[in-house]
């Protein structure tokens, strides 16, 4: 059972009502909603990581899955396995991330280097200069920075979820995952509503 109670649409401040429903996983919204001043900009930022980057979405999802596994965050794994499959990540690729001791050795570049970068960030809170240099050569500076930001965000989110002992919840539907990937779910909708007169 979670160490902090979940907000619900009924108990959340009215300004946060747009974060609930629409296919969004209720438990993470219910936990993060306690940080009322932070949850809207944080949610918008997280949606931007999943919908506005030039970084290949499949590569990003492989990395998030690896981070979830390394951080032992079942909740993050469940939600992002659903997203990864919706975006075309194959069963065999998901299995490699889940089962192999060093899945980075079972992928070609750039996935191998990106997974190595994520493992380094989780284990050492940094990354090796050679790994960063190779990824900048392969991905370019923009996509490398997008990968670094996504990895950092999901390491941090996994830590928060683990600290709160978030309860399991089914992975989001394909429709919800698609809307999240195109920026029309949750925070993006709420942000647009807040700009309206």
N, C-alpha and C positions, 0 to 999 in steps of 0.2 A: 504494500500500500504506500502511496506517495507520502512523503514527509511533510508536504505542504498541500493544503486542500486546493482543489481545482475550482476556479471561477467557472460559472456557467453563464449562458446568455441571460438568465434571470438574476444572477448575483453580480455580474460585471457592471462597471460603470456604463451608462448609456453610450458614451463616446466610443466604446470598444465593441459595440454590438456587431459591427460589420466584420469583425475578425472571426466570429463564430459561424458555423454552418458553411454553406457553399462548398462542401466537400473537404474543408480543412480538418486536420486531425484535432479533436477536441482537447486532448490532454495537454499537448504542448501549448496551445492557445490558453487553456485554463491556468496553466502554471505561469507562463510569461506575463499574462494579463495582470498579475499582482504588481508588476512594475509599470504602472499606468503611464507614467511620463516617458517610458522607454519603449514599450511594446509596439507602438505604431511605427516609429522610425526604424526599429529593429526589424519588424516584419517586412516593411517596405524594402529594406536593405537585403534581407534574405531572399525575397522574391526577385530582386534585381540580380542576385547571384545566379538564380535559376532561369532567368528569362531575358536578360539584357546583355549578357557577355558574348564576345566573339569566340571564346573558348568552346571547343566541341563539347556538346552536352553529354554525349556518351562517355567521353573521357572524364568529364567532371564527375559523373555519377559513379564510374568505377572508383575514382579517388575517394568520393564520399563513403562508398561502401567499405573501402579498405580502412578509412579512418574510423568508421563505426565499429568495425571488427577489432581494430587495434585498441580502441577505447572501451571495448566491451559494452557498447551501447546498443542493446537490442532494439530499443524503440527507433533510434535513428536508422538502423539497418532495415527494419521492417518498412518504414515509410519510403526509404530511398531504393529499396529493392523494387517496390511497386513503380516508382518513378523511372528507374533504370530500364525495367522491362517495357514500360510504355514508350520509352525513347529508343528502343531497339537493341538494348544490351542483351546478348544471347544467354540462354541458360548456362551454357558451358563457361562463359566468361564470369558469370555470377558465382558459379561453383568454384572456379579457380580462386577468386577473391576469398570465398568462404573457407576453402579447405586447404589450400597450399600454405606451407609455412612461410614461403617468400614468393607470393604471387607475382611480384614484379619480374621474376625470372621467366615467367611463362607468357609474357606479352612482348610484342615488338615495340620499338620506339614509335611514337613518343609515350605510349602508355607505360612502358617499363620505367622510363625515367620519371614520369609523373607520379607513379606509385612509389618509387624509391624516395622521391621528394617528400611525399606525405608521411611515409614511415619515419624518415629523418625528423620531420617536424613534430610528430607525436613523441618520438623517443628522446630527442635531444633538444627540442624547443628551438631548433634552428635547421639549417640545411648545409650540406657540403658545397663548397665553392664550385667544384667540378659539376655537380648535379645541376646547380643553378645555371652555370654557363652552357651546359649542353641543352637544357630546356630553352634558354633564351635563343640559342642557335636554331633549335627545332621549331619552337612555337612563336618566337618573336617576343619583344618586351611586353606588349599589351596582354597577350594571352598568358604569358608567364605570370604577370601580376594578378590577372584574374584568377588563375589557379591558386596562387599564394593566398589571396583573399578568401576564396571559397574554402580552402583547406583550413585556414585559421578560424573562420566562422564555424565550421562544423566540428572542429576540435573543441572550441569553446562551448558550443551548444551541447555536445556530448557530455562534457564535464558538468554542465548545469543539470542536464537530465539525470545523470548518474547521481549527483549530489542530492537531488530531490527524490530519487527512487521512483521515477515516473513509471506508471503502470502500463503494461502492454496495451496496444490498440491495433485493430486491423489496419493493414496498409491502405492508403487512399485508392480510390477507384481510378481506372484508366482515364475517365473523363476529367476527374479532379486533377490528376497528374498532368494532363495535357493543358488544362487551364492554368495551372501553376507555371508550367514551362512557357506559356505565352504571356504571362503576366496579368491575366484577367481574374485571378482568384484572390480572395482574402485581402491582403494589405493593399494591393494595387487598386482594388475596388474601393476600399475604405479611403485611401488617399484621394482618389478622384472625387468621392462624395464630400470630403472635407473642403475641397476647393470650390465646390458648387455653391452658388448664392443661396 
